[in-house]
Amino acid sequence: MVGLLGKKLGQTRVYASDGSALHVTVVECGPNHVVQCKTPESDGYSAVQLAFDPQKDQRLSKPKLGHYTKHKTTGFKRIREFRDFALDVKSGDVVKVEDCFGAGDFVDVIGTTKGRGFQGVMKRWNFGGGRATHGAKGWKRRPGAISWGSTPGWVAKGKKMPGHMGQRRRTVQNLKVVEVLGEDNLLLVHGAIPGADGDYVVIRGAKKKPSKKD
């Protein structure tokens, strides 16, 4: 499997060869730097650590700074481990977006959704709400009954209730790569991905639609 760390830049649209407009999300994918290569002999499994977005050493914690110093690389804001990496790389190499993906490939994008704060059941769970007429008062946006009366007498676990919405780790699968702009390290993905503009994301080859490089 191949994968990269990236940053969501925003959304736009491009035009296909047949003239149809495609909604795409622009992701800055790299370059990613190889920090460490793990092997079954030394670590018990095969994996590659990739880092993205350089950071000043004085802004890193001592454990992170020691890890980067041990492997003779500069500091980065984000680091991620990819198991069974398909490309043959070694510590210190640079992985570019065109090395992993091409137009027509399918990818999975992992990110953190936008935080929406405390929300009611209508916005959080798409409840229909109460009746607005025929004598109903004060029940327009309420959930209604949440449990039984006396037996068993408690609210079942997992009941959809008002609460904190968003800010969850989510994966969007099988998104098609529309275009790869290697000179600018940009990846144009058809559709929407989790997170706000500027948030970090992980892009990997689609598990359900593997590419030739996987």
Secondary structure, 3 states (H helix, E strand, C coil): CCEEEEEEEEEEEEECCCCCEEEEEEEECCCEEEEEEECHHHHCCCEEEEEEEECCHHHCCHHHHHHHHHCCCCCEEEEEEEECCCCCCCCCCEECHHHHCCCCCEEEEEEECCEEEEECHHHHHCCCCCCCCCCCCCCCCCCCCCCCCCCCCCCCCCCCCCEEEECCEEEEEEEEEEEEEHHHCEEEEECCCCCCCCCEEEEEECCCCCCCCC
